[in-house]
Amino acid sequence: QVQLAESGGGLVQPGGSLRLSCGVSGSIFSSYTMAWYRQAPGKQREWVASISSAGNTNYGDSVKGRFTISRDNAKNTVYLQMNSVKPDDTAVYYCYFRKYWGQGTQVTVSS
């Protein structure tokens, strides 16, 4: 059974940084693309970033230049480094692997 577990969310001030983690169990990890999505209150879920099995990365326009996605295949974990965060980054962040979703981790950007 595939399971995803996000961690690292919390309250951060505008301009600050936060690192999210998502651990995957129950599946081969290294062969698949991983992605992060987010959903703000009252809005649709939005794609944030992806990283392929080869390490190629792509980002949504709203986070490009501020967020960095990375992966550690030895630990079956994908990360999202969030820098220069803004109040608009407030959302529940989800990792996505194959057809599976994590439970989400809340990120709140506020002073």
C-alpha angles and dihedrals in degrees: 000000000000116000131181124197123190125197140165102069124134146113118320133171121244109276092025133115138243134176122214124199132198121192121199126206134177098037144065103270109186097065097060140073115248126206143187123217132178137203124200122199111284093006136101121258110274130205112240109175144337136204123196127218087261092053098255111150136206130184140197115249093246093061103030111128093015105059128054126197119203139162139213108204092188089061097036087234137132123199137202115202108199117197132174090016121196133203087255088065089069107120146106107279120214132189119218127205123176099316097332131104130202122230093257135242124234119238117189121185111196141130 
